Amino acid sequence: MRVFIYLLLLLSIRVADAWAEDSILVLGDSLSAGYGISKEKAWPALLQQRLNQQGYSLRVINASISGDTTHGGLNRLPKALERERPAVVIIELGANDGLRGLRLQNIADNLNRMTALSQESGAKVLLLGIQLPQNFGSAYRNRFNAIYARVAEERRAALVPFFLEGVAETRAMMQPDGLHPSAAAQPAILENIWRALLPLLN
C-alpha cells in the first residue's frame, strides 16, 4: 500500500511538472512579431500577461518573424516543435504569401502540413485566418480567404476566421502603412484570439 501511494505521489508530481513546462508556440509573421511597436505591447506578450493573471502555468513562445511566409514557417516548425514541445500551436501565417500573389494551393498545402505536424507532436492547433485588402482581385481574394476554414475543417483544428476583425477596417488602429496594427489595436486582437484559444486551454 505504501509503495502504491508513493508511486501515485511521484506520478502526480511528474504530471504537475510537465504541465508547468507546457507552452504555447506562436508561429507567425510581422502581425505577431510586433512590427513597428515594442514587443512588450504585441498581442503574444499581452497573452502571456492574461495567462499569468488567470493562473495558467503556460509560457508563450513567440517564434514569429517579420516577412515570413507559410513556406518559411513550415521549414522552421519541426525544430521548434522538437525544442519546445508545446501544448498549443498558434499558426498565424499566409498574409505575405497572399500579398505576393503566391499560388493558393501551395499556401493551403503549407498550412495543412504545419497543422498536421503540430497535431502529430501532440499539440492542439489554432489557425489565425487573415484576409487580403479589397484592392486585390475578388477571385484570388475570395479563394485565399477561404483557405483557413478549409484547412481547419480538414484537420479539425480551432480557427479564428479573421483575427484582425474590427482592427483592419479601423484606420485609427492601423499604422501609417495600412498593413500593420498599432499598439492600441493589440488588446482587440487578443480578444479575437482569446475566445477561440480558451477552449483549448480548458
URTA-V283860 format. One record per pair of residues at least 12 apart in sequence whose C-alpha atoms are under 8 Angstrom apart, sorted by the first residue. I is the first residue (numbers start at 0). GAP is how many residues later the second one is. D is the distance in whole Angstrom. If there is no record, write none. Layout:
I;GAP;D
I;GAP;D
This chain:
18;38;7
18;39;8
19;37;5
19;38;7
20;36;8
20;37;7
20;38;8
21;35;7
21;36;5
21;37;7
21;63;8
21;64;6
21;65;6
22;35;5
22;36;5
22;37;6
22;38;7
22;61;7
22;62;7
22;63;5
22;64;6
22;65;7
23;34;7
23;35;6
23;36;5
23;37;6
23;62;5
23;63;6
23;64;5
23;65;6
23;66;7
24;35;6
24;36;5
24;37;6
24;38;7
24;59;8
24;61;6
24;63;6
24;64;5
24;65;6
25;18;8
25;34;7
25;35;6
25;36;5
25;37;6
25;38;7
25;63;6
25;64;5
25;65;6
25;66;7
26;35;7
26;36;5
26;37;5
26;46;7
26;50;8
26;62;7
26;63;6
26;64;5
26;65;6
26;66;7
27;35;7
27;36;4
27;37;6
27;38;8
27;40;7
27;45;7
27;63;6
27;64;4
27;65;5
28;35;5
28;36;5
28;37;5
28;38;6
28;39;5
28;40;7
28;63;7
28;64;6
29;34;7
29;35;6
29;36;4
29;37;6
29;38;8
29;150;8
30;35;8
30;149;6
30;150;7
31;12;7
31;30;8
31;32;6
31;60;7
32;29;7
32;30;8
32;31;5
32;32;6
32;33;6
34;31;7
34;145;7
35;139;8
35;144;8
35;146;8
36;145;7
36;146;6
37;145;8
40;142;6
40;145;7
41;141;7
41;144;6
42;143;5
42;144;7
42;146;7
42;147;6
43;16;7
43;18;7
43;146;8
44;15;8
45;140;8
45;141;7
45;144;7
46;13;8
46;143;7
47;12;6
66;29;6
67;25;7
67;28;7
68;24;6
68;25;6
68;26;7
68;27;6
68;28;6
69;23;6
69;24;6
69;27;7
69;37;6
69;40;6
69;41;7
70;36;8
70;39;6
72;20;7
72;41;8
73;36;6
73;37;8
73;39;7
73;40;6
76;37;7
77;39;7
80;37;7
80;40;7
84;36;7
84;38;8
85;37;6
86;35;7
86;36;5
86;37;6
87;35;5
87;36;5
87;37;6
87;38;8
87;112;8
88;29;7
88;34;6
88;35;6
88;36;5
88;37;6
89;35;6
89;36;5
89;37;6
89;38;7
90;24;8
90;34;7
90;35;6
90;36;5
90;37;6
91;35;6
91;36;5
91;37;7
92;18;8
92;35;8
93;13;7
93;36;7
94;35;6
94;36;8
94;37;7
97;34;7
97;46;7
98;33;7
103;39;8
103;40;6
107;39;6
107;40;8
107;43;7
110;40;7
111;39;6
111;43;7
114;40;7
114;42;8
115;39;7
123;33;7
123;76;7
124;32;5
124;33;6
125;31;6
125;32;5
125;33;5
125;34;8
125;70;8
125;71;7
126;21;7
126;25;7
126;30;7
126;31;6
126;32;5
126;33;6
127;20;8
127;31;6
127;32;5
127;33;7
127;34;7
127;35;6
127;65;8
128;16;8
128;19;6
128;20;8
128;30;7
128;31;6
128;32;5
128;33;5
128;34;6
129;15;7
129;31;7
129;32;5
129;33;6
129;34;7
130;13;8
130;14;5
130;31;7
131;12;8
131;13;7
147;13;7
148;12;7
157;38;7
157;39;8
158;37;7
159;32;7
159;33;7
159;36;6
162;26;6
162;29;6
162;30;6
163;25;6
163;28;8
164;24;8
164;27;7
165;22;8
166;14;7
166;18;6
166;21;7
166;22;7
167;13;7
172;12;5
